[in-house]
Amino acid sequence: MNCGIAGYGVYLPLYRIRSSDVAKAWGGDLKTSYEKTVPCYDEDALTMGVEASVNALKNARFDGEELDIVYFATMSSPYIEKQCSSTLSASLGCRNSVRTSDFNGSPRTCSSAMLACFDAIRSSSARSALVVASDRLVARPSESMEQLLSAGAAAFVLTSDEKRLVARIEGSASYSTEFTDRWRSEAESFPRSEFERFGRDYGYTRHVTVAIKKLLESRKSSPKDYSQVVFTEFDPRRPSAIAKSVGFREDQISYGSLNKLVGDTGAASMFLSLSAALEKAKPSERILAVSYGDGGSDALDFTVTNSIQGKQSGEVEKYIKSKKNVDYQTHLRLNKVFDLLR
């Protein structure tokens, strides 16, 4: 059974801070100045997820009552015990019979939740689904992660209705090992990563590269068959290096590369990049989307349909351009860092 994406929606906080300003606050000197989002004091993964979901339903021209599944992916749920997906479905006016579930613990949960939706649709246990990825990530002050960890959300409406598809899922491949990259225990307020370079080289680079190659092999495809490739982005440089090593050109990764503009949005990262890619896509083009988190990577192959031309809202670009820069002290206050340090 054919299935895929019927529409997308995103949300980014208004406030931004330059990574160079974060480094300067601790005596550093960052030559390349990126930006990252800063959530307002009353924004969390759930509230941002609701905003992205409303935008996705509007873009897909769906109503909440049409949804059979609502899945929520995050690393930063505002609750230790309570499903955000239930609150999310209620806020969207979904039926009481809707299937809800939260996916937690890794940036890779975005693709895990999406693939679970596609499996349900293919098996005819669901006709349409909403998958949402949202994170509000905060790093310990003075650590290198503080320059990139940020906040954002993205959502996709998925369906088996061929007439409503903007991108059809053609295949996927996964690669997973036991690998500790970035982690946070229940007793800790901030994530930790003891050996960042080791994690980048043997975690991110290795797993993403293998997942891409497995997908290309299974689909009997090559990099030139795709118009765009997008990634879960932990930093601005690594995805580009991986893409080039596999055989992709620079122009194939440009549209979905958002890390320099919004930072590391965790579980939302790949979804935001895929949304940006869809905004520039043309019918019949193929998009490769690759997630990563803690020793696991999923690669998904999409083909864009003719229906994309009526649903390219320019929403990602609008949110990126709508911004207000803040200083480091405001960044600490809005992220409630002083409360987390207690």
Secondary structure as UniProt FT lines:
FT   STRAND          4..11
FT   STRAND          15..18
FT   HELIX           19..25
FT   TURN            26..27
FT   STRAND          35..38
FT   TURN            41..42
FT   HELIX           45..60
FT   HELIX           64..66
FT   STRAND          69..74
FT   HELIX           84..91
FT   TURN            92..93
FT   TURN            96..97
FT   STRAND          99..104
FT   TURN            107..108
FT   HELIX           109..122
FT   TURN            123..124
FT   STRAND          128..136
FT   TURN            141..142
FT   HELIX           144..147
FT   STRAND          151..159
FT   HELIX           162..164
FT   STRAND          167..176
FT   TURN            186..187
FT   HELIX           196..198
FT   HELIX           199..205
FT   HELIX           206..218
FT   TURN            219..220
FT   HELIX           223..225
FT   STRAND          228..231
FT   HELIX           238..246
FT   HELIX           250..252
FT   TURN            255..256
FT   HELIX           259..262
FT   HELIX           266..268
FT   HELIX           269..280
FT   TURN            283..284
FT   STRAND          286..290
FT   STRAND          296..304
FT   HELIX           306..310
FT   HELIX           315..321
FT   STRAND          324..325
FT   HELIX           328..334
FT   TURN            335..336
FT   HELIX           337..341
//
